[in-house]
Amino acid sequence: MNGGPAVRVPLTRARVLKAALDYVDARGLEALSIRKLAAGLGVQGMSLYTHVDGKDALLDGLVEAMTAELELPSPAVAADWRGALREFAASERDMIRRHPSAAPLLNSRHIQPARRLEVIDAYLQVLTRAGFSEERALEVVRVVQVYAEGHALSEVSWGLYGKNPAVPADDVARMRWVADMVPRDAPDKLVRVALRYCADCDMNHQFQVGLDLIINGLQTECPDGQQPERAR
């Protein structure tokens, strides 16, 4: 027995932005256009202008779609400013690593979506409840957000993330990988520096080291009297 006509899924702003983000994830930012996105959604290009007012608005929408994935503090860290900062940084980093092609828009578009501001406000509340002044809490959240974003964008740029990291596992291949990035006339000492600095870097470990430095640096203020910690 044949069913009735297929039900058309309504076109909404959220659906358009999700499709745009999926498109960029799969094909890269340069491939994105209103026409191609509309074709992927099975609609005419003009239909999208109800939801995004041109290419610039679509790029802003990609930032909106990415930051919609940022997480509010979990109940487990509501009274733990150290754990909250780690959770905040991890959410930012994970979001960027999920969308490497679209992630540079986070820095190039002049937009602060509501979700990002909601998340920032939530973490500010965690810090002020712990005893930080409002001004100091703002400084701390800025530092952690910029650190996490910068670290993740470096990972994306260098390919140092995911299942196929850029750094080869084989020692000989690693030497060649480093040799390709340094000047051909570089002395052996500097080649060895590049090998240790670039090829021997575990970015997951390095990310936690950076957070340790930030958090332990704040222990001198330590509003709640707890002792310095190390990342597990």
C-alpha positions in Angstrom: 0.0 0.0 0.0 1.5 3.3 -1.0 1.8 6.0 1.6 0.8 9.6 1.1 3.1 12.3 -0.2 6.3 12.8 1.7 6.1 15.3 4.5 8.3 18.3 3.8 10.4 19.3 6.9 9.8 23.0 7.5 12.8 25.2 6.8 13.9 27.0 9.9 16.9 29.1 10.8 18.3 26.3 13.0 18.0 23.8 10.2 19.7 26.1 7.7 22.6 26.8 10.1 23.0 23.1 11.0 23.1 22.2 7.3 25.6 24.9 6.6 27.9 23.7 9.4 27.6 20.1 8.2 28.4 21.3 4.7 31.5 23.2 5.8 32.6 20.2 8.0 32.4 18.0 5.0 33.7 20.2 2.2 35.5 23.2 3.7 34.5 26.8 4.2 35.5 28.0 0.7 33.0 25.6 -0.9 30.1 27.1 0.9 27.6 29.2 -1.0 23.9 30.1 -0.7 23.2 28.2 -3.9 25.0 25.0 -2.9 23.4 25.1 0.6 19.9 25.5 -0.9 20.5 22.6 -3.3 21.5 20.4 -0.4 18.4 21.3 1.5 16.3 20.7 -1.6 15.0 24.3 -1.9 15.5 27.3 -4.0 18.2 29.7 -3.0 15.7 32.6 -2.4 14.1 30.4 0.3 17.1 30.8 2.5 17.0 34.6 2.6 14.1 34.4 5.0 16.5 32.9 7.5 19.9 34.3 6.5 20.3 37.7 4.8 23.1 36.8 2.4 26.6 35.2 2.7 27.9 37.4 5.5 24.8 36.6 7.6 25.4 32.9 6.9 29.0 33.1 8.1 27.8 34.8 11.3 25.3 32.0 11.6 28.0 29.4 11.5 29.5 31.0 14.6 26.1 30.9 16.1 25.7 27.2 15.3 29.2 26.3 16.7 28.7 28.2 19.9 25.3 26.6 20.4 27.3 23.5 21.3 29.1 25.1 24.2 28.1 23.6 27.5 26.9 25.2 30.7 28.7 24.2 34.0 27.6 20.8 35.1 26.2 20.3 38.6 29.4 18.5 39.6 31.5 21.7 39.2 28.9 24.2 40.5 30.9 24.7 43.7 34.3 23.9 42.3 35.8 26.9 40.4 38.9 24.8 39.4 36.9 22.0 37.9 34.6 24.6 36.3 37.5 26.3 34.5 38.7 23.0 33.2 35.2 22.1 32.0 34.8 25.5 30.4 38.1 25.2 28.6 37.4 21.6 27.5 34.0 22.6 26.0 35.6 25.4 24.0 38.4 23.2 22.7 36.1 20.3 21.8 33.8 22.5 19.9 36.6 23.9 17.8 38.1 20.4 17.1 34.7 19.2 15.9 34.5 21.9 13.3 38.1 22.6 12.2 37.1 24.2 8.8 34.6 26.6 10.3 36.5 27.4 13.5 38.6 30.3 12.2 35.3 32.3 11.9 35.2 32.4 15.7 38.0 35.0 15.5 37.2 36.7 12.2 33.4 37.4 12.6 32.4 40.4 14.8 29.6 38.5 16.7 28.9 37.3 20.2 26.0 34.8 20.0 23.6 34.6 22.9 24.7 31.1 23.8 28.3 32.1 24.3 27.2 35.0 26.5 24.9 32.6 28.5 27.9 30.2 29.1 30.2 33.1 30.0 27.7 34.4 32.5 27.2 30.9 34.1 31.0 30.5 34.7 31.2 34.1 36.0 28.6 33.1 38.6 30.6 30.0 39.6 33.7 32.2 40.2 31.9 35.0 42.0 30.2 32.4 44.3 33.7 31.1 45.1 34.8 34.5 46.2 36.3 36.2 43.2 35.3 39.8 42.6 33.2 40.4 39.4 36.1 42.1 37.7 38.6 39.4 38.6 36.1 36.7 37.4 35.8 38.5 34.1 39.6 38.5 33.7 39.9 34.8 34.5 37.1 33.8 32.1 38.7 35.8 29.3 42.1 34.2 29.9 40.7 30.7 29.9 38.5 31.2 26.9 41.3 32.7 24.8 43.8 30.0 26.0 41.4 27.2 25.0 40.5 28.8 21.7 44.1 29.5 20.8 45.3 26.1 21.7 42.5 24.4 19.7 43.0 26.6 16.7 46.7 25.7 16.8 45.8 22.0 16.8 43.4 22.5 13.9 46.0 24.5 11.9 48.7 21.9 12.4 46.5 18.9 12.1 47.5 17.8 15.6 44.2 16.3 16.6 41.7 13.5 15.6 42.5 10.0 14.5 45.2 10.9 12.0 47.5 13.4 13.6 50.0 15.1 11.3 53.0 14.0 13.4 54.2 10.6 12.2 54.7 7.9 14.7 57.8 6.4 13.1 61.0 8.0 14.3 62.6 8.4 10.8 59.4 9.8 9.4 59.2 12.3 12.3 62.7 13.5 11.5 61.7 14.1 7.9 58.5 15.8 9.0 60.5 18.2 11.1 63.2 18.7 8.5 60.6 19.9 6.0 59.6 22.7 8.3 63.0 24.2 9.2 65.4 26.0 7.0 67.7 23.7 5.0 70.8 25.4 6.4 69.6 25.3 10.0 72.3 23.9 12.4 71.7 20.5 13.9 71.1 22.0 17.3 68.1 23.9 16.0 66.8 20.8 14.2 66.9 19.0 17.5 65.1 21.8 19.2 62.4 21.6 16.5 62.1 17.9 16.9 61.6 18.1 20.6 59.4 21.2 20.5 57.1 20.1 17.6 57.3 16.4 17.2 57.5 15.3 20.8 54.5 17.4 21.9 51.4 15.6 23.2 48.8 18.2 22.7 46.3 16.7 25.2 49.0 16.7 27.9 50.1 20.2 26.8 46.5 21.5 27.1 46.3 20.3 30.7 49.7 21.8 31.5 48.5 25.2 30.4 45.4 24.9 32.5 47.5 23.8 35.5 49.6 27.0 35.1 46.5 29.2 34.9 44.7 27.5 37.8 47.7 27.1 40.1 48.6 30.7 39.4 45.2 31.7 40.9 45.8 29.7 44.0 47.5 32.6 45.7 44.1 34.3 45.7 42.3 31.0 46.5 39.0 32.5 47.7 37.8 29.2 49.2 41.0 28.2 50.9 41.6 25.0 49.0 45.1 23.8 48.1 46.8 23.8 44.7 45.9 20.9 42.5 47.4 19.0 39.5 45.4 17.8 36.5 44.6 14.1 36.6 
